[in-house]
């Protein structure tokens, strides 16, 4: 139910999460991160409020079960069917008595993470319960499903109850003619026209009216037998299209989405500015590093040339010293002088001392 709205909500939540991840990597982003955290918290906690009301035994609970695709509301199993029941998500199943007119039922159903569902007793409920619904729930509801039974559509209490609802709150009302499988198609059309004419006469306008069979819709969604035929006969497609239209039309909730998007855009622009500043700093640092590398390469080339010159000079000096030593050796240590040294040690010692001094 309300798939388009939930898709927008999910995309917005994913975008905010991505923006939060981006901001965590940016400098000077603490205040922006706080803003994003607040927006995420509001998006996740702001659930779509659905109120279903109408005559007792008109099939309200069956309608909600069919819309959500599972039987999570069983009127016969509720602690008190003459009370308003708010269904919320919970990790475990439990029922909390809020007041004599109000119960909170917490159920571990994934779809209730996105919705708050208010199931009301019949239109003949107590005055206190009627006031609570018309003042506390209906004005805040994103969608109000007012259910008539095709078996007993001619009840005065339904119109008396509608007369208590403020006119501006009726804009989110959808009339559902339930249990059409209990009547012939020609009878259903007559009943639908009668509801339309009566609504125009009493309210001055006619909310959309959708004849459906919640029993067949639930069977189509929960069984594997003849699903296409059951779904077609349930006539649920037009009702779900209308719910999607209401959920995504301009409203307070969609305005809040737009405001959140605008705030996210401003935050993203701030991150973009910071990012561009960082890129500019990096580009300047890279230019400096490139300039330093060029200078270092020049100094390296100069040092290598000097070292090669020094090595060449050392090599030439070594060659000159070797050549000079060889000549001196040949000159001072000829064969005859060596022979003389063997016979005259004193003279030979004097010669070696002289050579040492020369070297």
PyMOL commands that set and color helices and strands:
alter all, ss='L'
color gray80, all
select helices_A, chain A and resi 3-24+30-45+60-68+75-77+110-113+127-140+156-162+167-172+180-182+185-203+214-222+227-234+236-248+252-332+335-343+345-358
alter helices_A, ss='H'
color red, helices_A
select strands_A, chain A and resi 48-54+84-89+94-99+102-107+115-119+143-149+173-178+209-211
alter strands_A, ss='S'
color yellow, strands_A
deselect
rebuild
show_as cartoon
